[in-house]
């Protein structure tokens, strides 16, 4: 029979904070570049949805 795993909650919390802190620092440093990329990606997704909607509407009109 396996022994139960003893998880030290304090150790896990410190590990999560220790990993997340540098990641948040990098995100803060590159915030302007990340924002620019997110804007471009959202624009491209919006254009793709619009094009797919237009194609779907044209296909439905051709069926009639």
MMTF fields as JSON, N, C-alpha, C and O atoms, coordinates in Angstrom:
{
  "mmtfVersion": "1.0.0",
  "mmtfProducer": "UNKNOWN",
  "numBonds": 255,
  "numAtoms": 256,
  "numGroups": 64,
  "numChains": 1,
  "numModels": 1,
  "chainsPerModel": [1],
  "groupsPerChain": [64],
  "chainIdList": ["A"],
  "bondAtomList": [4, 2, 8, 6, 12, 10, 16, 14, 20, 18, 24, 22, 28, 26, 32, 30, 36, 34, 40, 38, 44, 42, 48, 46, 52, 50, 56, 54, 60, 58, 64, 62, 68, 66, 72, 70, 76, 74, 80, 78, 84, 82, 88, 86, 92, 90, 96, 94, 100, 98, 104, 102, 108, 106, 112, 110, 116, 114, 120, 118, 124, 122, 128, 126, 132, 130, 136, 134, 140, 138, 144, 142, 148, 146, 152, 150, 156, 154, 160, 158, 164, 162, 168, 166, 172, 170, 176, 174, 180, 178, 184, 182, 188, 186, 192, 190, 196, 194, 200, 198, 204, 202, 208, 206, 212, 210, 216, 214, 220, 218, 224, 222, 228, 226, 232, 230, 236, 234, 240, 238, 244, 242, 248, 246, 252, 250],
  "bondOrderList": [1, 1, 1, 1, 1, 1, 1, 1, 1, 1, 1, 1, 1, 1, 1, 1, 1, 1, 1, 1, 1, 1, 1, 1, 1, 1, 1, 1, 1, 1, 1, 1, 1, 1, 1, 1, 1, 1, 1, 1, 1, 1, 1, 1, 1, 1, 1, 1, 1, 1, 1, 1, 1, 1, 1, 1, 1, 1, 1, 1, 1, 1, 1],
  "groupList": [{"groupName": "UNK", "atomNameList": ["N", "CA", "C", "O"], "elementList": ["N", "C", "C", "O"], "formalChargeList": [0, 0, 0, 0], "bondAtomList": [1, 0, 2, 1, 3, 2], "bondOrderList": [1, 1, 2], "singleLetterCode": "X", "chemCompType": "L-PEPTIDE LINKING"}],
  "groupTypeList": [0, 0, 0, 0, 0, 0, 0, 0, 0, 0, 0, 0, 0, 0, 0, 0, 0, 0, 0, 0, 0, 0, 0, 0, 0, 0, 0, 0, 0, 0, 0, 0, 0, 0, 0, 0, 0, 0, 0, 0, 0, 0, 0, 0, 0, 0, 0, 0, 0, 0, 0, 0, 0, 0, 0, 0, 0, 0, 0, 0, 0, 0, 0, 0],
  "groupIdList": [1, 2, 3, 4, 5, 6, 7, 8, 9, 10, 11, 12, 13, 14, 15, 16, 17, 18, 19, 20, 21, 22, 23, 24, 25, 26, 27, 28, 29, 30, 31, 32, 33, 34, 35, 36, 37, 38, 39, 40, 41, 42, 43, 44, 45, 46, 47, 48, 49, 50, 51, 52, 53, 54, 55, 56, 57, 58, 59, 60, 61, 62, 63, 64],
  "secStructList": [7, 7, 7, 7, 7, 7, 7, 7, 2, 2, 2, 2, 2, 2, 2, 2, 2, 2, 2, 2, 2, 2, 2, 2, 2, 2, 2, 2, 2, 6, 2, 2, 2, 2, 2, 2, 2, 2, 2, 2, 2, 2, 2, 2, 2, 2, 2, 2, 2, 2, 2, 2, 2, 2, 2, 2, 2, 2, 2, 2, 2, 2, 2, 7],
  "xCoordList": [0.841, 0.0, 0.89, 1.897, 0.49, 1.283, 1.062, -0.026, 2.105, 1.975, 1.297, 1.514, 0.49, -0.182, 0.84, 1.858, 0.538, 1.428, 1.171, 0.04, 2.231, 2.127, 2.496, 3.672, 1.502, 1.725, 1.815, 0.892, 2.933, 3.139, 2.551, 3.14, 1.401, 0.686, 1.542, 1.531, 2.276, 3.124, 4.208, 4.502, 4.8, 5.828, 5.245, 5.873, 4.062, 3.412, 3.081, 3.277, 2.583, 2.256, 3.503, 3.472, 4.598, 5.856, 6.373, 6.922, 6.201, 6.639, 5.828, 6.384, 4.529, 3.67, 4.016, 4.131, 4.181, 4.539, 5.925, 6.14, 6.855, 8.207, 8.262, 9.126, 7.357, 7.303, 6.537, 6.91, 5.482, 4.636, 5.263, 5.005, 6.065, 6.656, 7.529, 7.316, 8.496, 9.283, 8.437, 8.684, 7.446, 6.57, 5.793, 5.668, 5.279, 4.578, 5.526, 5.123, 6.777, 7.765, 8.026, 8.133, 8.128, 8.335, 7.12, 7.26, 5.934, 4.709, 4.616, 4.212, 4.98, 4.946, 5.953, 5.664, 7.128, 8.158, 7.739, 7.999, 7.1, 6.716, 5.247, 4.667, 4.643, 3.202, 2.792, 1.774, 3.57, 3.203, 3.269, 2.386, 4.302, 4.419, 3.335, 2.776, 3.045, 2.003, 0.653, -0.138, 0.381, -0.874, -0.99, -2.056, 0.101, 0.094, -0.226, -1.029, 0.399, 0.134, -1.316, -1.949, -1.832, -3.216, -4.196, -5.202, -3.903, -4.774, -4.766, -5.817, -3.582, -3.479, -4.194, -4.919, -3.995, -4.644, -6.162, -6.881, -6.654, -8.106, -8.663, -9.768, -7.904, -8.334, -8.404, -9.368, -7.395, -7.385, -8.52, -9.142, -8.79, -9.894, -11.223, -12.092, -11.392, -12.622, -12.802, -13.906, -11.722, -11.8, -12.128, -12.922, -11.529, -11.796, -13.259, -13.89, -13.795, -15.206, -16.113, -17.1, -15.785, -16.582, -16.553, -17.584, -15.378, -15.263, -16.021, -16.718, -15.902, -16.622, -18.135, -18.887, -18.582, -20.014, -20.499, -21.575, -19.709, -20.063, -20.131, -21.063, -19.164, -19.168, -20.396, -21.024, -20.75, -21.923, -23.2, -24.085, -23.303, -24.499, -24.599, -25.698, -23.485, -23.496, -23.904, -24.664, -23.407, -23.783, -25.281, -25.918, -25.845, -27.281, -28.098, -29.146, -27.637, -28.376, -28.31, -29.267, -27.229, -27.104, -28.002, -28.412, -28.309, -29.16, -30.606, -31.312, -31.037, -32.444, -32.732, -33.87],
  "yCoordList": [-1.171, 0.0, 1.238, 1.305, 2.215, 3.437, 4.334, 4.387, 5.026, 5.98, 7.242, 7.625, 7.879, 9.097, 10.204, 10.317, 11.011, 12.109, 13.273, 13.735, 13.729, 14.857, 16.124, 16.364, 16.932, 18.144, 19.315, 19.578, 20.008, 21.183, 22.385, 22.862, 22.868, 23.956, 25.217, 25.926, 25.497, 26.693, 26.611, 27.602, 25.426, 25.227, 25.393, 26.014, 24.85, 24.97, 26.425, 26.888, 27.147, 28.559, 29.367, 30.216, 29.108, 29.811, 29.48, 30.347, 28.252, 27.855, 28.569, 29.018, 28.68, 29.367, 30.85, 31.417, 31.473, 32.898, 33.115, 34.086, 32.233, 32.344, 32.187, 32.773, 31.408, 31.238, 32.374, 32.825, 32.834, 33.863, 35.253, 36.075, 35.529, 36.866, 37.264, 38.34, 36.449, 36.84, 36.918, 37.759, 36.041, 36.067, 37.381, 37.98, 37.826, 39.115, 40.275, 41.267, 40.155, 41.181, 41.279, 42.378, 40.145, 40.136, 40.71, 41.51, 40.312, 40.826, 42.331, 43.042, 42.824, 44.264, 44.994, 46.077, 44.411, 45.043, 45.133, 46.136, 44.099, 44.039, 44.349, 43.922, 45.08, 45.33, 46.026, 45.672, 47.008, 47.746, 46.848, 46.912, 46.009, 45.109, 44.038, 43.679, 43.534, 42.513, 43.102, 42.447, 44.337, 44.993, 45.157, 44.926, 45.554, 45.726, 44.412, 44.384, 43.322, 42.018, 41.576, 41.018, 41.827, 41.455, 42.234, 41.686, 43.507, 44.304, 43.772, 43.672, 43.427, 42.9, 41.556, 41.307, 40.697, 39.382, 39.536, 38.84, 40.436, 40.616, 41.191, 40.836, 42.076, 42.602, 41.493, 41.417, 40.638, 39.536, 38.547, 38.053, 38.258, 37.34, 37.959, 37.267, 39.254, 39.932, 39.913, 39.683, 40.155, 40.093, 38.681, 38.509, 37.686, 36.297, 35.934, 35.291, 36.338, 36.064, 36.768, 36.191, 38.008, 38.74, 38.079, 37.968, 37.641, 36.978, 35.665, 35.36, 34.887, 33.615, 33.831, 33.053, 34.877, 35.185, 35.586, 35.172, 36.387, 36.804, 35.611, 35.513, 34.704, 33.505, 32.662, 32.142, 32.517, 31.737, 32.368, 31.658, 33.692, 34.37, 34.245, 34.067, 34.333, 34.197, 32.783, 32.599, 31.781, 30.392, 30.169, 29.468, 30.759, 30.602, 31.293, 30.783, 32.449, 33.146, 32.39, 32.437, 31.708, 30.956, 29.713, 29.257, 29.167, 27.971, 28.279, 27.41, 29.496, 29.831, 30.013, 30.298],
  "zCoordList": [0.0, 0.0, 0.0, 0.705, -0.808, -0.914, 0.287, 0.859, 0.648, 1.746, 1.213, 0.064, 2.032, 1.563, 1.292, 1.974, 0.282, -0.084, 0.857, 1.009, 1.477, 2.399, 1.634, 1.358, 1.292, 0.535, 1.494, 2.265, 1.438, 2.269, 1.522, 0.552, 1.97, 1.306, 1.245, 0.239, 2.304, 2.332, 1.257, 0.59, 1.092, 0.072, -1.33, -2.189, -1.569, -2.877, -3.173, -4.297, -2.185, -2.363, -2.7, -3.59, -1.993, -2.265, -3.672, -4.351, -4.097, -5.435, -6.505, -7.507, -6.305, -7.279, -7.339, -8.425, -6.191, -6.147, -6.744, -7.469, -6.451, -6.987, -8.49, -9.142, -9.051, -10.494, -11.157, -12.24, -10.524, -11.123, -11.068, -11.948, -10.071, -9.931, -11.121, -11.679, -11.536, -12.703, -13.978, -14.842, -14.086, -15.253, -15.31, -16.379, -14.187, -14.149, -14.444, -15.052, -14.02, -14.332, -15.826, -16.37, -16.484, -17.938, -18.647, -19.573, -18.223, -18.844, -18.659, -19.579, -17.491, -17.241, -18.116, -18.624, -18.296, -19.115, -20.577, -21.242, -21.068, -22.477, -22.696, -23.694, -21.786, -21.841, -23.138, -23.732, -23.578, -24.78, -26.007, -26.862, -26.11, -27.255, -27.221, -28.257, -26.034, -25.906, -26.289, -26.967, -25.86, -26.205, -27.714, -28.284, -28.363, -29.812, -30.512, -31.444, -30.068, -30.674, -30.444, -31.341, -29.247, -28.971, -29.841, -30.292, -30.076, -30.943, -32.362, -32.995, -32.871, -34.234, -34.331, -35.294, -33.35, -33.368, -33.309, -34.026, -32.464, -32.366, -33.671, -34.082, -34.323, -35.614, -36.655, -37.416, -36.694, -37.662, -37.396, -38.336, -36.134, -35.803, -36.209, -36.739, -35.967, -36.379, -37.885, -38.377, -38.624, -40.088, -40.567, -41.492, -39.952, -40.329, -40.078, -40.917, -38.938, -38.635, -39.635, -40.091, -39.978, -40.958, -42.325, -42.988, -42.747, -44.054, -44.057, -45.025, -43.005, -42.938, -42.9, -43.487, -42.218, -42.195, -43.586, -44.017, -44.279, -45.631, -46.573, -47.37, -46.498, -47.337, -47.036, -47.958, -45.773, -45.393, -45.937, -46.416, -45.868, -46.379, -47.889, -48.415, -48.597, -50.057, -50.446, -51.396, -49.724, -50.025, -49.816, -50.603, -48.765, -48.52, -49.598, -49.995, -50.083, -51.131, -52.456, -53.229, -52.734, -53.977, -53.979, -55.046, -52.819, -52.742, -53.133, -53.644, -52.898, -53.147, -54.593, -54.965]
}
